[in-house]
Amino acid sequence: MSVFLSKRYEGLTPYTPGEQPQDQQYVKLNTNESPFPPSPLAQRLARQAAGDLQLYSDPECRKLIPVAAEAMGVEEDQILFSNGSDEMLGYAFMAFCDEDTPAVFPDISYGFYTVLADVCRVPQKQIPLTEDFRIDPKDYFGAGGTVIIANPNAPTGIALSLGEIESIVKENPGSVVVIDEAYVDFGCESAVGLIDKYDNLLVVRTFSKSRSLAGGRLGFAMGNAKLIGDLNTIKYSLNPYNVNSMTMAAGIGAFLDREYFDMCRNKIIETRAYTKKALEDMGFECLDSKSNFIFAKHPMLDGEFLYRRCKDKGVLIRHFTQERIKDFNRITVGTKEQMDILLKTVKEIMEECR
């Protein structure tokens, strides 16, 4: 770092994204992207929007918001878009956390939460998962801060029921509860239907997973109109033109092409079940994932060793070094063909270790 970096950031440890190696072609199962391209309609609309890139994008997303509001069953003033859901999470940390209002989240969850708390210079309270890697809703009752929960959780993939989510929101009437639903489309119930009932609930979504737009960078939040107004204040104080024109157009296409969305999502769910069974047949323990990835470990294989050997053989998976999960690897669900390559590779590694 340079001598000019503000002292407030000297000890900051940035988030580490999943590997994006360029040295060879990999079967890429490490960053939870969709294995399917964007909707044909999304691609076509994005190409059309490219013709007007000499103009600023619409900071109010006036063409996208009505489509999104109808698709999600919310009012237009209850939704706000951002440059990926990470940006929206950053807005939430800035708007709803401060030195007197800590960020409260699980100790094993999306690693960006810790970084956001550090960069926003707000205290954080990390609550341990249970022994079986679940979130106990009671641990968050009267949390005394802004609660941030990924549902399903990452990297475990385990989901809370809608009733459990509602209990957390209900038991924190004086605090905002942020539900990060990046993976909700793959097997659990959204909390969006509760935003009219609870004015302290904010639901954050992304187009990166189930809508095949990870490279487009599009996220959004839904909540009480006043919460959305708070987030808008942060947005217009940082980057009013945060969503580019091509991404907005692609987002419209992704919402409108419901048949394509359902087809891709259903294929991923089917392939997840197929892969989980195959891994369990090989002796792996797989957590009950409701996401587009599987969190798995084998009693006879070191987690880091398996990750490295898979990489050597051209298959990328994600390994974490936290003590409680260091024996696990997170495996993105790709196409069936990609998962067959993974399974074949793992079998080869297991045979080498005999």
Helices and strands as residue ranges (DSSP letters): G 7-9, E 27-28, H 40-49, G 50-52, H 64-72, G 76-78, E 79-82, H 84-96, E 103-106, H 112-119, E 124-127, G 137-140, E 146-150, H 162-170, E 177-180, G 184-186, G 192-194, E 201-206, E 219-223, H 225-238, H 245-256, H 258-281, E 285-286, E 293-297, H 303-312, E 315-316, E 318-319, G 323-325, E 329-332, H 336-352
